[in-house]
Amino acid sequence: MMNKENNTDFIVTTTNGTRWGTTAASFAQVRLEFFGKHFGSGMEIESITRGKLFTDEESEQLRKEKLEHSCR
């Protein structure tokens, strides 16, 4: 079982320029989990960096929009 307190936000950039946000305990865990989820389609990782794709405010706004859209 993963301890969420030890998790950090990461940004995974693929060779085609797509950026993905994920949370994990280490760079190795990001690589392992990313290959398991997304790599049936032939994508390759260009880089993994620490950080968030969106600010906390942007994330909250996206969450609100998603809730509003799902209630329609």
N, CA, C and O of each residue as an XYZ file, in Angstrom:
288
protein
N       0.843     -1.180      0.000
C       0.000      0.000      0.000
C       0.891      1.247      0.000
O       1.849      1.319      0.769
N       0.585      2.218     -0.848
C       1.391      3.428     -0.957
C       0.998      4.417      0.134
O      -0.178      4.549      0.471
N       1.986      5.107      0.678
C       1.747      6.153      1.643
C       1.630      7.469      0.881
O       2.623      7.952      0.337
N       0.448      8.049      0.830
C       0.223      9.257      0.038
C       0.991     10.463      0.567
O       1.216     11.420     -0.175
N       1.400     10.435      1.844
C       2.156     11.550      2.402
C       3.535     11.661      1.763
O       4.105     12.751      1.722
N       4.075     10.567      1.270
C       5.407     10.570      0.654
C       5.367     10.858     -0.838
O       6.417     10.903     -1.480
N       4.181     11.055     -1.405
C       4.059     11.267     -2.844
C       4.388     12.702     -3.233
O       4.179     13.642     -2.466
N       4.904     12.840     -4.437
C       5.269     14.132     -5.016
C       4.620     14.229     -6.389
O       4.368     13.209     -7.031
N       4.350     15.446     -6.841
C       3.796     15.656     -8.179
C       4.920     15.667     -9.201
O       5.989     16.233     -8.972
N       4.653     15.025    -10.342
C       5.615     14.953    -11.434
C       4.932     15.308    -12.743
O       3.723     15.133    -12.898
N       5.727     15.812    -13.687
C       5.265     16.068    -15.050
C       6.068     15.157    -15.969
O       7.298     15.208    -15.991
N       5.359     14.320    -16.730
C       5.985     13.426    -17.692
C       5.765     14.028    -19.079
O       4.627     14.291    -19.470
N       6.844     14.244    -19.818
C       6.756     14.768    -21.179
C       7.154     13.653    -22.138
O       8.210     13.039    -21.987
N       6.296     13.395    -23.131
C       6.603     12.366    -24.121
C       7.361     12.981    -25.290
O       7.441     14.203    -25.416
N       7.911     12.130    -26.139
C       8.712     12.622    -27.270
C       7.887     13.429    -28.269
O       8.447     14.208    -29.042
N       6.560     13.255    -28.265
C       5.728     14.048    -29.176
C       5.269     15.355    -28.534
O       4.512     16.111    -29.142
N       5.733     15.632    -27.276
C       5.441     16.905    -26.631
C       4.257     16.896    -25.686
O       3.991     17.908    -25.039
N       3.543     15.797    -25.584
C       2.407     15.708    -24.675
C       2.910     15.689    -23.240
O       3.877     14.999    -22.918
N       2.237     16.462    -22.375
C       2.616     16.496    -20.967
C       1.522     15.846    -20.132
O       0.334     16.093    -20.339
N       1.939     15.018    -19.193
C       1.027     14.288    -18.312
C       1.384     14.606    -16.874
O       2.565     14.670    -16.531
N       0.387     14.805    -16.029
C       0.631     15.009    -14.612
C       0.365     13.712    -13.863
O      -0.596     13.004    -14.161
N       1.213     13.402    -12.894
C       1.034     12.201    -12.088
C       1.604     12.441    -10.697
O       2.342     13.401    -10.473
N       1.256     11.568     -9.776
C       1.753     11.646     -8.413
C       2.366     10.310     -8.048
O       1.768      9.260     -8.283
N       3.564     10.348     -7.469
C       4.267      9.116     -7.096
C       5.305      9.429     -6.029
O       5.528     10.589     -5.682
N       5.932      8.383     -5.518
C       6.947      8.552     -4.473
C       8.333      8.813     -5.046
O       9.183      9.376     -4.356
N       8.585      8.412     -6.307
C       9.923      8.569     -6.881
C       9.847      8.609     -8.405
O       8.821      8.286     -9.005
N      10.965      9.015     -9.015
C      11.055      9.015    -10.479
C      10.883      7.594    -11.019
O      10.239      7.390    -12.048
N      11.462      6.614    -10.321
C      11.364      5.221    -10.765
C       9.914      4.747    -10.749
O       9.481      4.039    -11.659
N       9.171      5.129     -9.731
C       7.765      4.728     -9.654
C       6.958      5.382    -10.773
O       6.073      4.752    -11.352
N       7.259      6.636    -11.076
C       6.576      7.319    -12.188
C       6.805      6.547    -13.479
O       5.860      6.248    -14.209
N       8.060      6.227    -13.757
C       8.411      5.514    -14.990
C       7.693      4.163    -15.051
O       7.123      3.806    -16.083
N       7.723      3.422    -13.956
C       7.075      2.104    -13.903
C       5.575      2.212    -14.140
O       5.021      1.481    -14.961
N       4.915      3.118    -13.426
C       3.464      3.265    -13.553
C       3.075      3.836    -14.905
O       2.053      3.439    -15.464
N       3.857      4.752    -15.440
C       3.525      5.353    -16.723
C       3.602      4.325    -17.838
O       2.740      4.295    -18.716
N       4.621      3.489    -17.808
C       4.726      2.441    -18.822
C       3.537      1.488    -18.732
O       3.054      1.009    -19.758
N       3.063      1.211    -17.530
C       1.933      0.307    -17.362
C       0.620      0.879    -17.874
O      -0.243      0.130    -18.332
N       0.457      2.210    -17.803
C      -0.812      2.838    -18.163
C      -0.885      3.289    -19.617
O      -1.936      3.158    -20.243
N       0.193      3.810    -20.160
C       0.105      4.555    -21.426
C       0.923      3.995    -22.582
O       0.845      4.520    -23.692
N       1.689      2.967    -22.356
C       2.651      2.638    -23.392
C       2.282      1.496    -24.312
O       3.159      0.905    -24.943
N       0.991      1.168    -24.405
C       0.568      0.226    -25.425
C       0.541      0.899    -26.783
O       0.496      0.227    -27.814
N       0.568      2.224    -26.788
C       0.435      2.972    -28.039
C       1.780      3.432    -28.612
O       1.794      4.194    -29.579
N       2.898      2.997    -28.049
C       4.202      3.322    -28.601
C       4.779      4.653    -28.178
O       5.743      5.113    -28.790
N       4.230      5.297    -27.150
C       4.788      6.564    -26.676
C       6.103      6.316    -25.944
O       6.320      5.251    -25.366
N       6.962      7.310    -25.981
C       8.233      7.229    -25.268
C       8.383      8.445    -24.370
O       7.961      9.543    -24.731
N       8.983      8.253    -23.203
C       9.202      9.347    -22.267
C      10.420     10.146    -22.706
O      11.492      9.586    -22.938
N      10.248     11.450    -22.815
C      11.375     12.348    -23.102
C      11.984     12.839    -21.790
O      13.205     12.867    -21.636
N      11.114     13.228    -20.839
C      11.636     13.702    -19.552
C      10.602     13.537    -18.449
O       9.400     13.464    -18.702
N      11.100     13.480    -17.224
C      10.258     13.467    -16.027
C      10.816     14.540    -15.109
O      12.000     14.522    -14.772
N       9.957     15.486    -14.702
C      10.384     16.554    -13.807
C       9.405     16.663    -12.643
O       8.238     16.286    -12.753
N       9.904     17.184    -11.533
C       9.020     17.436    -10.400
C       8.212     18.686    -10.694
O       8.731     19.649    -11.258
N       6.942     18.672    -10.313
C       6.108     19.848    -10.497
C       4.682     19.464    -10.816
O       4.363     18.290    -11.005
N       3.828     20.471    -10.872
C       2.415     20.289    -11.185
C       2.115     20.885    -12.554
O       2.707     21.888    -12.953
N       1.194     20.256    -13.262
C       0.756     20.810    -14.548
C      -0.057     22.078    -14.335
O       0.053     23.025    -15.115
N      -0.878     22.104    -13.276
C      -1.767     23.226    -13.005
C      -1.532     23.746    -11.594
O      -1.137     22.991    -10.705
N      -1.777     25.042    -11.391
C      -1.717     25.593    -10.037
C      -2.885     25.033     -9.234
O      -3.803     24.442     -9.801
N      -2.853     25.214     -7.937
C      -3.962     24.742     -7.099
C      -5.279     25.411     -7.487
O      -6.333     24.775     -7.470
N      -5.214     26.687     -7.835
C      -6.422     27.418     -8.244
C      -6.972     26.864     -9.555
O      -8.182     26.678     -9.692
N      -6.098     26.601    -10.511
C      -6.538     26.034    -11.794
C      -7.136     24.638    -11.589
O      -8.146     24.298    -12.204
N      -6.523     23.848    -10.739
C      -7.037     22.502    -10.455
C      -8.424     22.571     -9.837
O      -9.305     21.788    -10.191
N      -8.621     23.500     -8.920
C      -9.932     23.665     -8.285
C     -10.977     24.111     -9.301
O     -12.108     23.625     -9.281
N     -10.610     25.028    -10.185
C     -11.534     25.486    -11.226
C     -11.908     24.336    -12.162
O     -13.076     24.188    -12.520
N     -10.935     23.526    -12.558
C     -11.218     22.367    -13.410
C     -12.133     21.373    -12.714
O     -13.032     20.810    -13.337
N     -11.902     21.155    -11.406
C     -12.747     20.250    -10.634
C     -14.192     20.758    -10.600
O     -15.130     19.979    -10.772
N     -14.371     22.081    -10.375
C     -15.712     22.672    -10.346
C     -16.408     22.528    -11.694
O     -17.588     22.183    -11.754
N     -15.669     22.794    -12.785
C     -16.243     22.663    -14.124
C     -16.648     21.228    -14.414
O     -17.687     20.984    -15.028
N     -15.834     20.282    -13.977
C     -16.143     18.874    -14.191
C     -17.416     18.486    -13.427
O     -18.280     17.793    -13.965
N     -17.527     18.935    -12.177
C     -18.735     18.656    -11.391
C     -19.974     19.278    -12.027
O     -21.027     18.645    -12.105
N     -19.840     20.516    -12.478
C     -20.959     21.205    -13.111
C     -21.397     20.461    -14.382
O     -22.590     20.281    -14.630
N     -20.429     20.041    -15.164
C     -20.750     19.338    -16.401
C     -21.397     17.972    -16.128
O     -22.287     17.553    -16.867
N     -20.957     17.284    -15.082
C     -21.504     15.959    -14.776
C     -22.914     16.033    -14.209
O     -23.643     15.041    -14.243
N     -23.317     17.200    -13.685
C     -24.658     17.374    -13.114
C     -25.692     17.714    -14.172
O     -26.887     17.720    -13.877
N     -25.274     17.991    -15.373
C     -26.224     18.391    -16.441
C     -26.969     17.222    -16.976
O     -27.800     17.377    -17.870
